[in-house]
């Protein structure tokens, strides 16, 4: 009797989670299905989830792009910005995290607290000073303000994440590496980095998604339609003075989600992989 009650509760729990999950992703499902509707019927048949008739014209129109620039170029721009910025974030954050985890120097704890405090600083506070600085350097109008700082500026969230992972690696491995003649940085390259792959990939996933979705940064610094990433290109389909091609907007929005979804599904196992277990192996 107790077993049947337990199974019933578990079944009802799964049903509840399924229903909540469907409600959460319904807007995405609606956008996906609407991308196959004729643009002039999308909002007239908004309550009908299934397109009638089906059309792929929105994808063809959207891929042609705007202002003579193909959406493929916008995708390439997004990959360039997000990819290079992610590499810079991982490299800089890993070095700083290793210093906090294994380094011994005065004021380490204070510096770590200050770094964590930067997480509570709104990005809008830094927007104007950064723009003035990059404008003085002559970087406005290029990708450099979106990429170069990632190789040198500390990303507090990623440093905190990586440091916690590195703290879980047994320090006996460091001592064994020292006996074999490894220096402080040799231990980082030969021991800590290989065992920190889950943390590095986790940081990379978050960083890539954030940079891919970034709208304000490219809006401030990027000039020229041919240099726009996908986030800005989607906005260009909307024209307040004329009719907005919502079919093309939805179609390209769906395509813009594909890289993020593929990366997340492919690398999701690293999000939960324990660094301590990896180190002990």
GIFEN-V326925 format. One record per backbone hydrogen bond with DSSP energy under -1.0 kcal/mol. CO is the residue of the C=O (numbers start at 1). NH is the residue of the N-H. E is the energy in kcal/mol with one decimal. If there is no record, write none. Layout:
BEGIN
co = (CO CO)
nh = (NH NH)
e = (E E)
END
This chain:
BEGIN
co = (1 2 3 4 5 6 7 8 9 10 11 12 13 14 15 16 17 18 19 20 21 25 26 27 28 29 30 31 33 34 36 38 41 45 56 57 58 59 60 62 63 66 69 70 71 72 73 74 75 76 77 78 79 80 81 82 83 84 85 86 87 88 89 90 91 92 93 94 95 96 97 98 99 105 107 108 109 110 111 112 113 114 116 117 118 122 126 127 128 129 130 131 132 133 134 139 143 143 144 147 148 149 149 155 156 157 158 159 160 161 162 163 166 170 171 172 173 174 175 176 177 178 183 184 185 186 187 187 188 191 192 196 197 198 199 200 201 202 203 204 205 206 207 208 209 215 216 217 218 221 224 225 229 230 232 234 235 237 239 244 245 246 247 248 249 250 251 252 253 257 258 259 260 261 262 263 267 268 274 275 276 277)
nh = (5 6 7 8 9 10 11 12 13 14 15 16 17 18 19 20 21 22 23 24 25 29 30 31 32 33 34 35 36 37 55 41 45 48 60 61 62 63 64 65 71 69 66 74 75 76 77 78 79 80 81 82 83 84 85 86 87 88 89 90 91 92 93 94 95 96 97 98 99 100 101 102 103 108 111 112 113 114 115 116 117 118 119 120 121 125 130 131 132 133 134 135 136 137 139 142 146 147 148 150 151 152 153 159 160 161 162 163 164 165 166 167 169 173 175 176 177 178 179 180 182 181 187 188 189 190 191 192 193 195 196 200 201 202 203 204 205 206 207 208 209 210 211 212 213 219 220 221 222 141 227 228 233 234 236 237 238 245 242 246 249 250 251 252 253 254 255 256 257 261 262 263 264 265 266 267 270 271 278 279 280 281)
e = (-2.1 -2.2 -2.2 -2.5 -2.6 -2.2 -2.6 -2.7 -2.3 -2.3 -2.4 -2.4 -2.3 -2.4 -2.5 -2.5 -2.5 -2.4 -2.2 -2.0 -2.0 -2.4 -3.2 -2.2 -2.4 -2.6 -2.4 -1.3 -1.4 -1.8 -1.8 -2.1 -2.0 -1.5 -1.6 -3.0 -2.7 -2.2 -1.1 -1.4 -2.1 -2.2 -1.1 -1.1 -2.2 -2.1 -2.3 -2.2 -2.6 -2.2 -2.4 -2.9 -2.4 -2.0 -2.2 -1.9 -2.1 -2.4 -2.3 -2.5 -2.4 -2.4 -2.3 -2.3 -1.9 -2.1 -2.7 -2.2 -1.8 -2.2 -2.0 -2.9 -1.4 -1.3 -2.6 -2.2 -2.1 -2.4 -2.4 -2.3 -2.0 -1.1 -1.4 -1.4 -1.2 -1.3 -2.5 -2.2 -2.6 -2.2 -2.9 -2.4 -1.9 -1.8 -2.7 -1.4 -1.4 -1.1 -1.6 -1.2 -1.8 -1.2 -3.9 -2.4 -2.5 -2.2 -2.8 -2.7 -1.9 -1.6 -2.9 -2.5 -1.4 -1.4 -1.9 -2.2 -2.0 -2.3 -2.0 -1.4 -2.6 -1.6 -2.5 -1.2 -2.3 -2.6 -2.2 -2.3 -2.6 -1.5 -1.1 -2.7 -2.8 -2.3 -2.4 -2.3 -2.6 -2.1 -2.8 -2.7 -2.3 -2.5 -2.6 -2.6 -2.1 -1.8 -1.9 -2.1 -2.2 -2.8 -1.8 -1.5 -2.1 -2.3 -1.1 -1.1 -1.4 -1.1 -1.4 -1.8 -1.9 -2.8 -2.3 -2.6 -1.9 -2.1 -1.9 -2.1 -1.0 -2.6 -2.8 -2.4 -2.3 -2.7 -2.5 -2.1 -1.3 -1.5 -1.5 -2.2 -2.4 -1.9)
END
